[in-house]
């Protein structure tokens, strides 16, 4: 692992983020950012921001590194804490609404 970035408490479900991160594994940073710029999903923007942050962390360690030199070795969307809310239901009851959050982890490695 050359660099790592973690986004915590991202306010969308891990499943929806998973649809966006699935095609990014083992792509270069430049390819991933280009793909995310044309992806029509709400999760694409925070995922791109996390990848850019991981690349910036890699540049802090080695300023000569380029976007084409690094590959996304691991990108994971784990479940974060759930916000529990209630909404009215029929017959005077209340139903629970779980507002899910995501912890997103991006790890970069040198291209082999």
C-alpha positions as CSV (number, residue, x, y, z in Angstrom):
1,X,0.0,0.0,0.0
2,X,1.4,3.4,-1.0
3,X,-1.4,5.6,0.2
4,X,-4.8,5.4,1.8
5,X,-7.9,7.6,2.3
6,X,-10.9,7.0,4.5
7,X,-14.3,8.8,4.3
8,X,-16.4,8.2,7.3
9,X,-20.1,8.7,7.9
10,X,-20.9,9.2,4.2
11,X,-24.7,9.8,4.1
12,X,-25.7,7.2,1.6
13,X,-26.2,3.4,1.7
14,X,-23.2,1.1,1.3
15,X,-25.1,-0.8,-1.4
16,X,-25.5,2.3,-3.6
17,X,-21.8,3.2,-3.1
18,X,-20.9,-0.4,-4.0
19,X,-22.4,-0.1,-7.4
20,X,-20.1,2.8,-8.2
21,X,-16.9,1.4,-6.7
22,X,-17.2,-2.1,-8.3
23,X,-15.8,-1.2,-11.7
24,X,-12.9,0.8,-10.2
25,X,-10.9,-2.0,-8.7
26,X,-7.4,-2.5,-10.3
27,X,-7.8,0.6,-12.5
28,X,-5.3,3.5,-12.5
29,X,-6.2,6.6,-10.7
30,X,-6.5,8.5,-13.9
31,X,-8.8,5.9,-15.4
32,X,-11.0,5.8,-12.3
33,X,-11.3,9.6,-12.1
34,X,-12.2,9.7,-15.8
35,X,-14.8,7.0,-15.4
36,X,-16.3,8.7,-12.3
37,X,-16.6,12.0,-14.1
38,X,-19.1,10.5,-16.5
39,X,-20.9,8.2,-14.0
40,X,-24.5,9.4,-13.5
41,X,-24.8,8.4,-9.8
42,X,-24.9,10.5,-6.7
43,X,-22.2,8.4,-5.0
44,X,-19.7,9.2,-7.9
45,X,-18.7,12.6,-6.4
46,X,-17.7,11.5,-2.9
47,X,-15.9,8.4,-4.3
48,X,-13.9,10.6,-6.7
49,X,-13.1,12.9,-3.9
50,X,-11.8,10.0,-1.8
51,X,-9.6,8.7,-4.7
52,X,-8.2,12.2,-5.2
53,X,-7.5,12.4,-1.5
54,X,-5.6,9.1,-1.6
55,X,-3.6,10.3,-4.5
56,X,-2.8,13.5,-2.7
57,X,-1.6,11.4,0.3
58,X,0.6,9.5,-2.1
59,X,2.1,12.7,-3.5
60,X,2.9,13.8,0.0
61,X,5.1,10.7,0.4
62,X,6.6,10.9,-3.1
63,X,6.1,14.1,-5.1
64,X,7.3,12.5,-8.3
65,X,4.4,10.0,-8.5
66,X,1.8,10.4,-11.3
67,X,-1.8,9.3,-11.6
68,X,-0.9,6.7,-14.2
69,X,1.7,5.1,-11.8
70,X,-0.9,4.2,-9.1
71,X,-3.5,1.5,-9.2
72,X,-6.6,1.3,-6.9
73,X,-5.7,-1.9,-5.0
74,X,-8.6,-1.9,-2.6
75,X,-11.8,0.1,-2.4
76,X,-14.4,-0.9,0.2
77,X,-17.7,0.5,1.2
78,X,-18.6,-0.7,4.7
79,X,-21.7,0.1,6.8
80,X,-21.4,2.9,9.2
81,X,-23.8,3.8,12.0
82,X,-27.5,4.1,11.2
83,X,-29.6,7.1,12.0
84,X,-32.8,5.9,13.5
85,X,-35.9,8.0,12.8
86,X,-39.6,7.4,13.0
87,X,-42.5,8.4,10.7
88,X,-46.2,8.1,11.2
89,X,-48.0,5.0,10.0
90,X,-51.6,3.8,9.8
91,X,-53.8,3.4,12.9
92,X,-51.7,5.7,15.1
93,X,-48.6,3.7,14.9
94,X,-45.0,4.7,14.0
95,X,-42.6,2.9,11.7
96,X,-38.8,3.1,12.0
97,X,-36.8,4.6,9.2
98,X,-33.1,3.6,9.1
99,X,-30.9,6.3,7.4
100,X,-27.8,4.3,6.6
101,X,-24.2,5.7,6.4
102,X,-21.1,4.4,4.8
103,X,-17.4,4.2,5.6
104,X,-15.4,4.3,2.4
105,X,-11.8,3.1,2.3
106,X,-9.5,3.6,-0.8
107,X,-6.0,2.1,-1.0
108,X,-3.5,2.8,-3.8
109,X,-0.5,0.7,-4.9
110,X,2.3,1.1,-7.5
111,X,1.5,-0.3,-10.9
112,X,3.4,-3.6,-11.5
